[in-house]
Amino acid sequence: MPLSGLIRALVVLAVLAVLPRPAVAQGLDAAPVAALPAPRLAFSEAEMRLAERVAAHPGLADFYGSNGLKPVFLGAGGAARRAALIEAVEQAASHGLSAGRYRPAVLRQLDRDGAGTVEAELRFARSFADWSHDVTGGILDPRRVEPGIKREVQRPRTGDLLRAFARAADPAAMLAGLPPQDPRYEALRQALARQSRLVAPADAPRVPEGLWREGISDPAVAALRVRLASVGFAAPATGSPLTFDAPLAQAVAAYQQAAGLPADGVAGPRTVARLNRGTGPEAEAILVALERMRWMAGHDLNARHVWVNLPEFNARIYENGQEVFETRVVIGKANREFETPEFSETMKYMVVNPRWNVPRSITVKECLPRLQANRHAVGHLDVVDGAGNVIPRDRIDFRKYTARTFPYRMRQKPSDDNALGQVKFMFPNPWNIYLHDTPTKHLFNQSSRAYSHGCIRVGRPVDLAHELLKGQVESPEAVFAKALKSGRETYLNLRPPVPVHLVYFTAFPDQTGQIRRFPDIYGRDALVHAALVKAGLDSAAGDE
């Protein structure tokens, strides 16, 4: 056999070696797949080409290997699947995604031509793989965007999704179920649609820079009137179209309210710039929020969970999609070293009367220099060796150590002024982040609350403890009070453990569906938005 033929055969065998397995794709009714028949010894030219083309894509190789290299998009049999996929990807912009990534125009042309070639099958399969990947877990890998984003996306396998799609009685309904079904995701989509309607058509006149208010007559007012009408805020002139009259002021105010600007009815620099540009910071924040919600799609957000939105400086408990508890929080300082990371974990227990094990960074950067100047400094902390024994300070020459060589830890006993207060809430993670009480209560009165070294201080810690203990003990208040009164460090396990999501949304719907805005305190949204723009441009730049 010629070398090229051998390579092609090996590729085909590699694809066929991806045997089907009984698996259920997350969120899909996926039945076990029957075992493959014995491998054939001969393949058609079309099968060979398909095998070669999908071999480099693990998800597609998985599917077509399990499917015996049979097409699912071609001919009359694949028409419903093609139509469903085209319809879905043409809605990409409503999800804040670049439609060009999924090649809807190419798909439509292939569909009109009858979609009878291997290349057509591959193009539809690739678009399906890209679309299902993006809407079930986001277009970006969050951990590559910014160091403070530690989130691991849980997304279903492409092969499992394509198997479910291939056997779906209603392909369109199957695709409609792929994006997050959380009502907050839909509220964000609706908000994005409202923002999109504020983009004027290309032939609408631009408004000259200036300050345009009621009573002014100028040709710029006529341009303002026309541009406002082009985005749905018409104000027929009561007299000359060049005169800024009361109806126009009302239209400007209505536009400003829709655009998230102060609704004063005056077309100043911000309003004019926004009207000329079309989109603003709110639209960008919503785009990022949609992507972040897709990162969360692998989590059951109807289950009971703790939700800490860092830019909001707030923590909540949700049950069955409804808020049952809320408290203010203090998060890490807006400093690379102290920023609170984003991730999801499981809260397993709380510690009443906790000792504070001072983080190594604080020990060597803040405590050690003070101890070197005065061995009696930071007297509320014990010096502890590796075995947990308290070492008398007069037995240590602190001046002989550096930050790298200092062999001791610092620890604070349970007390009224303990840095962790009365209770801490533990969800073990590599970054040693947890929620805890604090004696520094005045910070919760600040509007911006980024003051910690990374952990999350809770404004209502005892109430949070009571809420978390509900359902597992008859009287959460009595159980907590008994542990607190003992004065001893006491562990209270949570049964069952409670998921915790540390998230970062600068635009998010409240209980009424109204979008609320929060500051991008760590600058992460700007980086996510830039990455989304780049991903859209890169994917639209070329095919395959």
PLY file of the C-alpha trace (Angstrom):
ply
format ascii 1.0
element vertex 544
property float x
property float y
property float z
element edge 543
property int vertex1
property int vertex2
end_header
0.00 0.00 0.00
1.38 3.44 -0.88
2.38 5.59 2.08
-0.43 8.09 1.48
-2.99 5.30 1.42
-1.60 3.86 4.64
-1.86 7.24 6.37
-5.45 7.65 5.22
-6.35 4.18 6.45
-4.77 4.85 9.82
-6.75 8.08 10.14
-9.99 6.24 9.39
-9.15 3.53 11.90
-8.35 6.18 14.49
-11.79 7.68 14.00
-13.50 4.30 14.08
-11.57 3.43 17.21
-13.54 6.06 19.12
-16.11 3.51 20.28
-19.49 4.71 21.56
-20.11 4.54 25.27
-23.33 4.65 27.29
-23.33 8.26 28.40
-25.84 10.94 29.20
-24.96 14.45 28.12
-25.56 17.00 30.82
-29.05 18.40 30.56
-29.99 16.07 27.66
-31.99 12.89 27.46
-29.22 10.81 25.93
-29.85 7.08 25.60
-27.01 4.50 25.50
-25.64 3.98 22.01
-25.58 0.50 20.59
-22.21 -1.19 20.07
-20.61 -0.84 16.66
-20.53 -3.74 14.26
-17.15 -5.19 13.41
-15.00 -2.70 11.46
-15.34 -2.87 7.72
-12.35 -3.51 5.55
-13.39 -1.13 2.78
-14.56 2.47 2.86
-16.03 4.72 0.23
-14.08 7.72 -0.97
-16.60 10.01 0.76
-16.18 8.15 4.06
-12.42 8.37 3.77
-12.57 12.13 3.18
-14.93 12.64 6.12
-12.70 10.54 8.40
-9.64 12.54 7.40
-11.37 15.87 8.00
-12.86 15.10 11.43
-9.85 13.25 12.83
-8.34 16.49 14.14
-11.55 17.41 16.02
-11.99 15.05 19.00
-15.70 15.76 19.45
-16.56 15.20 15.80
-14.25 12.17 15.61
-16.11 10.76 18.60
-19.49 11.25 16.95
-18.68 10.08 13.44
-16.65 7.16 14.79
-19.70 6.02 16.76
-21.96 6.74 13.78
-20.03 4.62 11.30
-19.06 7.73 9.30
-22.66 8.22 8.19
-23.69 11.83 7.44
-26.51 13.44 9.41
-26.84 16.79 7.65
-26.89 15.77 3.99
-29.80 15.35 1.60
-33.52 15.32 2.39
-32.92 13.34 5.58
-30.84 16.14 7.03
-33.01 19.05 5.92
-34.72 19.55 9.28
-31.38 19.50 11.08
-29.88 21.99 8.64
-32.84 24.34 9.00
-32.74 24.14 12.80
-29.01 24.84 12.94
-29.21 27.76 10.50
-32.05 29.31 12.50
-30.13 28.88 15.76
-26.84 30.38 14.63
-28.60 33.32 12.98
-29.72 34.25 16.50
-26.11 34.43 17.73
-26.16 38.21 18.12
-29.06 37.93 20.58
-26.72 35.92 22.82
-23.95 38.47 22.45
-21.98 36.20 20.12
-20.53 36.90 16.69
-22.70 35.22 14.06
-19.73 35.13 11.68
-18.12 32.45 13.82
-20.80 29.96 12.73
-20.89 30.89 9.01
-24.69 31.26 8.61
-24.37 32.63 5.06
-22.23 29.65 4.04
-24.71 27.26 5.65
-27.64 28.86 3.81
-25.85 28.60 0.47
-24.98 24.95 1.09
-28.59 24.29 2.06
-29.88 25.92 -1.14
-27.42 23.83 -3.17
-28.81 20.63 -1.65
-25.99 19.90 0.80
-24.87 16.75 -0.96
-21.12 16.71 -0.37
-18.73 15.71 2.39
-17.63 19.33 2.59
-21.22 20.41 3.29
-21.56 17.76 6.02
-18.31 18.91 7.58
-19.29 22.60 7.47
-22.60 21.97 9.23
-20.91 19.69 11.76
-18.23 22.26 12.50
-20.83 25.01 12.94
-22.81 22.74 15.25
-19.68 21.98 17.27
-18.77 25.67 17.58
-22.32 26.76 18.42
-22.95 24.05 21.01
-19.53 24.67 22.57
-20.16 28.40 22.92
-23.74 28.44 24.20
-23.25 25.62 26.72
-20.08 26.98 28.32
-18.98 30.21 26.68
-16.68 31.09 23.82
-13.71 31.84 26.13
-11.65 29.77 28.53
-12.03 32.08 31.55
-8.77 30.98 33.16
-6.83 32.33 30.16
-8.41 35.77 30.34
-7.24 37.03 33.72
-5.32 35.45 36.63
-8.06 36.23 39.14
-10.60 34.15 37.19
-10.12 30.60 38.41
-13.43 29.28 37.08
-13.50 25.85 35.47
-16.29 25.53 32.94
-18.31 22.32 33.01
-19.55 21.77 29.48
-21.08 18.69 27.80
-19.13 16.71 25.19
-19.61 17.64 21.55
-20.02 14.00 20.57
-22.83 13.51 23.11
-24.59 16.66 21.96
-24.35 15.70 18.29
-25.70 12.22 19.04
-28.67 13.76 20.86
-29.21 16.19 17.99
-29.04 13.44 15.37
-31.80 11.42 17.04
-33.94 14.36 18.21
-37.52 14.27 16.92
-37.48 18.08 17.06
-33.96 19.33 16.23
-34.96 22.99 16.74
-36.23 22.29 20.27
-33.03 20.43 21.11
-30.93 23.44 20.02
-33.19 25.85 21.89
-32.43 23.93 25.08
-28.66 24.33 24.80
-28.18 27.93 26.09
-28.60 28.57 29.83
-32.26 28.29 30.79
-31.86 30.56 33.82
-34.41 33.43 33.67
-31.60 35.87 34.46
-29.87 34.86 31.24
-33.05 35.61 29.33
-33.38 38.97 31.12
-29.84 39.82 30.00
-30.70 38.84 26.42
-33.75 41.08 26.48
-31.66 43.92 27.87
-29.12 43.40 25.07
-31.94 43.51 22.52
-33.08 46.83 23.95
-29.54 48.15 23.68
-29.24 46.88 20.10
-32.32 48.84 19.12
-30.44 52.02 20.05
-28.00 51.54 17.15
-28.94 53.87 14.29
-28.88 52.70 10.67
-25.82 53.57 8.61
-27.63 56.21 6.58
-28.86 58.16 9.62
-27.17 61.59 9.91
-24.64 62.04 12.69
-25.33 64.74 15.26
-22.65 67.47 15.43
-20.93 67.89 18.78
-22.45 70.53 20.99
-24.94 71.18 23.78
-28.46 71.13 22.36
-31.37 72.09 24.60
-34.92 73.38 24.35
-35.19 76.75 22.62
-32.08 76.40 20.42
-32.45 76.66 16.63
-29.68 75.07 14.56
-29.29 72.63 11.63
-27.80 70.16 14.17
-31.24 69.97 15.81
-32.71 68.61 12.58
-30.00 65.91 12.49
-30.72 65.11 16.14
-34.42 64.78 15.35
-33.81 62.40 12.43
-31.27 60.23 14.28
-33.54 59.88 17.30
-36.44 58.86 15.05
-34.22 56.20 13.40
-33.89 54.40 16.75
-37.55 54.69 17.70
-37.72 58.04 19.49
-39.60 60.19 16.99
-40.59 63.74 17.89
-42.55 65.47 15.09
-41.69 69.16 15.03
-44.32 71.57 16.34
-42.75 74.29 14.20
-39.46 74.42 12.38
-37.53 71.10 12.43
-34.43 73.17 13.23
-35.90 74.25 16.59
-35.39 72.20 19.76
-38.98 72.13 21.08
-40.65 70.43 24.08
-41.57 67.18 22.25
-37.94 66.82 21.16
-36.78 67.33 24.77
-39.17 64.54 25.81
-37.80 62.25 23.09
-34.22 62.99 24.17
-35.12 62.18 27.79
-36.78 58.91 26.74
-33.70 57.96 24.73
-31.42 58.85 27.64
-33.41 56.65 30.00
-33.24 53.71 27.56
-29.49 54.25 27.11
-28.80 54.40 30.85
-27.93 58.11 30.82
-29.26 60.86 33.10
-32.67 61.67 31.61
-32.52 65.48 31.63
-33.78 66.05 28.08
-30.60 67.92 27.10
-28.47 66.54 24.26
-25.04 67.20 25.73
-21.68 65.65 24.79
-22.37 62.26 26.44
-25.80 61.91 24.85
-24.59 63.01 21.43
-21.58 60.68 21.56
-23.76 57.77 22.62
-26.36 58.51 19.98
-23.69 58.66 17.27
-21.91 55.53 18.51
-24.99 53.45 19.26
-23.70 51.25 22.06
-22.21 52.17 25.39
-20.76 50.71 28.56
-24.03 49.05 29.55
-24.17 47.03 26.33
-20.58 45.89 26.85
-21.32 44.91 30.45
-24.34 42.89 29.29
-22.25 41.09 26.64
-19.77 40.11 29.33
-22.54 39.09 31.74
-24.03 36.75 29.12
-20.63 35.10 28.66
-20.20 34.76 32.41
-23.65 33.15 32.70
-22.60 30.63 30.05
-19.57 29.81 32.19
-22.04 28.92 34.97
-24.24 26.72 32.76
-22.81 23.50 34.16
-24.06 24.33 37.67
-27.59 23.73 38.91
-28.56 27.25 39.90
-32.01 26.09 41.00
-30.38 24.08 43.78
-29.69 25.79 47.11
-26.47 27.78 46.83
-24.54 30.78 48.09
-24.00 33.47 45.44
-21.38 36.16 46.12
-21.28 38.87 43.46
-17.96 40.59 44.07
-18.59 43.93 42.30
-21.91 44.24 44.14
-20.23 43.62 47.53
-23.12 41.31 48.32
-23.83 37.67 49.18
-27.12 35.83 48.85
-28.59 32.38 49.37
-30.90 31.10 46.63
-33.32 28.19 46.79
-35.34 27.07 43.76
-34.22 30.22 41.97
-35.54 32.51 44.72
-33.51 34.67 47.08
-33.97 33.64 50.73
-31.11 35.53 52.38
-28.97 38.59 51.67
-26.04 40.34 53.33
-23.40 42.92 52.55
-19.81 41.73 52.23
-16.30 43.16 52.14
-14.03 41.71 49.44
-10.32 41.84 48.59
-8.59 45.12 47.88
-8.28 46.29 44.27
-4.66 45.20 44.27
-3.32 42.27 42.28
-2.04 40.60 45.44
-5.32 40.82 47.36
-8.10 40.58 44.75
-10.72 37.94 45.56
-10.71 35.26 42.84
-13.74 33.88 41.00
-14.54 30.19 41.32
-17.16 27.70 42.51
-16.71 25.25 45.36
-18.76 23.46 48.02
-19.22 24.79 51.55
-18.73 21.79 53.82
-18.70 23.25 57.32
-18.53 26.34 59.50
-16.21 26.99 62.42
-17.61 28.74 65.49
-15.07 30.58 67.67
-12.42 30.15 64.98
-8.72 30.59 65.45
-7.16 32.84 62.87
-4.21 31.26 61.11
-2.54 34.35 59.71
-1.75 33.94 55.99
1.94 33.51 55.23
1.98 36.67 53.14
0.73 38.76 56.06
3.05 37.00 58.50
6.26 37.74 56.62
5.36 41.10 55.07
3.55 42.76 57.95
4.23 40.88 61.20
7.88 39.86 60.85
9.27 43.41 60.34
7.40 44.57 63.45
8.65 41.60 65.47
12.21 42.31 64.36
11.85 45.84 65.73
10.02 44.72 68.89
9.53 41.09 69.85
6.38 42.08 71.80
4.68 43.62 68.76
1.37 42.15 67.47
0.83 40.78 70.97
-2.66 39.46 70.13
-1.01 36.80 67.94
0.76 33.62 69.07
3.97 32.46 67.39
3.43 28.81 66.44
5.81 26.13 65.15
5.08 23.55 62.48
3.58 21.16 65.06
1.15 23.80 66.31
3.00 24.52 69.55
3.03 28.09 70.87
6.65 29.27 71.14
7.57 31.96 73.75
8.84 35.06 71.97
11.91 35.41 74.22
13.19 32.13 72.75
13.22 33.51 69.19
15.71 35.89 67.60
13.45 37.36 64.95
16.29 39.39 63.43
18.06 36.31 62.10
15.22 35.42 59.73
14.10 36.71 56.38
10.69 36.46 54.78
11.89 33.31 53.02
13.49 31.58 56.03
11.05 32.48 58.85
9.98 29.03 60.13
6.99 30.01 62.26
3.31 30.73 61.79
1.18 33.36 63.50
-2.16 32.44 65.02
-4.87 34.28 66.97
-6.92 32.50 69.63
-10.73 32.71 69.65
-11.69 36.05 71.19
-14.02 39.00 70.81
-11.44 40.84 68.71
-10.38 37.83 66.64
-9.92 38.86 63.00
-12.41 36.16 61.97
-15.00 37.16 64.55
-17.43 34.54 65.79
-17.63 32.25 62.76
-16.03 31.36 59.44
-17.58 29.43 56.57
-15.32 26.93 54.85
-15.38 25.72 51.25
-11.83 24.30 50.91
-10.01 25.61 47.84
-6.39 26.08 46.67
-6.52 29.84 47.31
-7.56 29.59 50.97
-10.56 31.86 50.42
-13.51 31.69 52.80
-16.35 33.77 54.25
-16.03 35.02 57.82
-17.22 37.40 60.51
-15.12 40.44 61.42
-14.88 42.85 64.36
-14.48 45.71 61.87
-18.18 46.42 61.38
-18.02 50.03 60.18
-16.76 49.02 56.73
-20.18 47.59 55.86
-21.55 51.13 55.81
-19.27 52.05 52.88
-20.68 51.97 49.36
-17.44 50.47 47.98
-16.22 47.62 50.19
-12.89 46.30 48.92
-10.66 46.26 52.01
-9.68 42.65 52.79
-6.63 40.56 51.91
-8.79 38.35 49.67
-11.23 36.55 51.96
-14.83 37.72 52.22
-16.07 39.42 55.37
-19.78 38.99 56.04
-22.05 41.72 57.39
-24.61 39.33 58.94
-22.51 36.26 59.79
-24.68 34.83 62.57
-27.83 35.15 60.45
-25.95 33.46 57.60
-25.01 30.60 59.95
-28.63 30.20 61.03
-29.82 30.14 57.42
-27.23 27.55 56.39
-28.18 25.28 59.32
-31.87 25.37 58.46
-33.26 22.01 57.49
-30.54 19.96 59.18
-31.22 20.82 62.83
-34.46 21.61 64.66
-33.23 24.91 66.05
-30.31 26.50 64.17
-30.24 29.38 66.65
-29.87 27.05 69.66
-27.19 24.91 68.00
-25.12 27.92 67.03
-25.57 29.64 70.41
-24.41 26.50 72.27
-21.27 26.27 70.13
-20.55 29.98 70.59
-21.08 29.88 74.35
-18.53 27.06 74.74
-15.74 29.47 73.80
-14.00 26.60 72.06
-13.29 26.26 68.36
-16.25 24.15 67.19
-16.91 22.64 63.78
-20.50 22.40 62.50
-20.80 20.29 59.35
-23.33 21.19 56.69
-25.52 18.30 55.57
-25.81 18.40 52.68
-22.90 20.67 51.72
-23.89 23.90 49.97
-22.44 25.06 46.61
-20.73 28.46 46.72
-20.28 30.62 43.63
-17.93 33.60 43.77
-18.96 35.51 40.65
-18.20 38.85 39.02
-21.16 40.56 37.33
-21.11 44.30 36.71
-24.52 44.07 35.03
-27.10 41.69 36.43
-30.90 41.50 36.72
-32.49 41.92 40.13
-35.58 39.97 41.30
-37.79 42.14 39.06
-35.64 41.61 35.95
-34.30 45.16 36.03
-30.62 45.32 35.07
-28.49 46.76 37.84
-24.97 48.07 37.27
-21.92 47.71 39.52
-18.33 49.01 39.21
-15.70 46.94 37.41
-13.59 47.24 40.55
-10.85 44.80 39.46
-10.94 45.72 35.75
-11.86 42.16 34.79
-14.86 43.00 32.63
-12.71 45.14 30.36
-10.40 42.17 29.79
-13.26 39.74 29.17
-14.88 42.14 26.70
-11.60 42.60 24.83
-11.19 38.82 24.65
-14.76 38.42 23.35
-14.15 41.01 20.64
-10.90 39.31 19.63
-12.56 35.88 19.56
-15.32 37.22 17.34
-12.90 38.93 14.97
-10.58 35.93 14.84
-13.38 33.45 14.16
-14.92 35.65 11.46
-11.59 36.17 9.71
-11.55 32.90 7.86
-12.92 29.39 7.58
-11.52 26.12 8.87
0 1
1 2
2 3
3 4
4 5
5 6
6 7
7 8
8 9
9 10
10 11
11 12
12 13
13 14
14 15
15 16
16 17
17 18
18 19
19 20
20 21
21 22
22 23
23 24
24 25
25 26
26 27
27 28
28 29
29 30
30 31
31 32
32 33
33 34
34 35
35 36
36 37
37 38
38 39
39 40
40 41
41 42
42 43
43 44
44 45
45 46
46 47
47 48
48 49
49 50
50 51
51 52
52 53
53 54
54 55
55 56
56 57
57 58
58 59
59 60
60 61
61 62
62 63
63 64
64 65
65 66
66 67
67 68
68 69
69 70
70 71
71 72
72 73
73 74
74 75
75 76
76 77
77 78
78 79
79 80
80 81
81 82
82 83
83 84
84 85
85 86
86 87
87 88
88 89
89 90
90 91
91 92
92 93
93 94
94 95
95 96
96 97
97 98
98 99
99 100
100 101
101 102
102 103
103 104
104 105
105 106
106 107
107 108
108 109
109 110
110 111
111 112
112 113
113 114
114 115
115 116
116 117
117 118
118 119
119 120
120 121
121 122
122 123
123 124
124 125
125 126
126 127
127 128
128 129
129 130
130 131
131 132
132 133
133 134
134 135
135 136
136 137
137 138
138 139
139 140
140 141
141 142
142 143
143 144
144 145
145 146
146 147
147 148
148 149
149 150
150 151
151 152
152 153
153 154
154 155
155 156
156 157
157 158
158 159
159 160
160 161
161 162
162 163
163 164
164 165
165 166
166 167
167 168
168 169
169 170
170 171
171 172
172 173
173 174
174 175
175 176
176 177
177 178
178 179
179 180
180 181
181 182
182 183
183 184
184 185
185 186
186 187
187 188
188 189
189 190
190 191
191 192
192 193
193 194
194 195
195 196
196 197
197 198
198 199
199 200
200 201
201 202
202 203
203 204
204 205
205 206
206 207
207 208
208 209
209 210
210 211
211 212
212 213
213 214
214 215
215 216
216 217
217 218
218 219
219 220
220 221
221 222
222 223
223 224
224 225
225 226
226 227
227 228
228 229
229 230
230 231
231 232
232 233
233 234
234 235
235 236
236 237
237 238
238 239
239 240
240 241
241 242
242 243
243 244
244 245
245 246
246 247
247 248
248 249
249 250
250 251
251 252
252 253
253 254
254 255
255 256
256 257
257 258
258 259
259 260
260 261
261 262
262 263
263 264
264 265
265 266
266 267
267 268
268 269
269 270
270 271
271 272
272 273
273 274
274 275
275 276
276 277
277 278
278 279
279 280
280 281
281 282
282 283
283 284
284 285
285 286
286 287
287 288
288 289
289 290
290 291
291 292
292 293
293 294
294 295
295 296
296 297
297 298
298 299
299 300
300 301
301 302
302 303
303 304
304 305
305 306
306 307
307 308
308 309
309 310
310 311
311 312
312 313
313 314
314 315
315 316
316 317
317 318
318 319
319 320
320 321
321 322
322 323
323 324
324 325
325 326
326 327
327 328
328 329
329 330
330 331
331 332
332 333
333 334
334 335
335 336
336 337
337 338
338 339
339 340
340 341
341 342
342 343
343 344
344 345
345 346
346 347
347 348
348 349
349 350
350 351
351 352
352 353
353 354
354 355
355 356
356 357
357 358
358 359
359 360
360 361
361 362
362 363
363 364
364 365
365 366
366 367
367 368
368 369
369 370
370 371
371 372
372 373
373 374
374 375
375 376
376 377
377 378
378 379
379 380
380 381
381 382
382 383
383 384
384 385
385 386
386 387
387 388
388 389
389 390
390 391
391 392
392 393
393 394
394 395
395 396
396 397
397 398
398 399
399 400
400 401
401 402
402 403
403 404
404 405
405 406
406 407
407 408
408 409
409 410
410 411
411 412
412 413
413 414
414 415
415 416
416 417
417 418
418 419
419 420
420 421
421 422
422 423
423 424
424 425
425 426
426 427
427 428
428 429
429 430
430 431
431 432
432 433
433 434
434 435
435 436
436 437
437 438
438 439
439 440
440 441
441 442
442 443
443 444
444 445
445 446
446 447
447 448
448 449
449 450
450 451
451 452
452 453
453 454
454 455
455 456
456 457
457 458
458 459
459 460
460 461
461 462
462 463
463 464
464 465
465 466
466 467
467 468
468 469
469 470
470 471
471 472
472 473
473 474
474 475
475 476
476 477
477 478
478 479
479 480
480 481
481 482
482 483
483 484
484 485
485 486
486 487
487 488
488 489
489 490
490 491
491 492
492 493
493 494
494 495
495 496
496 497
497 498
498 499
499 500
500 501
501 502
502 503
503 504
504 505
505 506
506 507
507 508
508 509
509 510
510 511
511 512
512 513
513 514
514 515
515 516
516 517
517 518
518 519
519 520
520 521
521 522
522 523
523 524
524 525
525 526
526 527
527 528
528 529
529 530
530 531
531 532
532 533
533 534
534 535
535 536
536 537
537 538
538 539
539 540
540 541
541 542
542 543
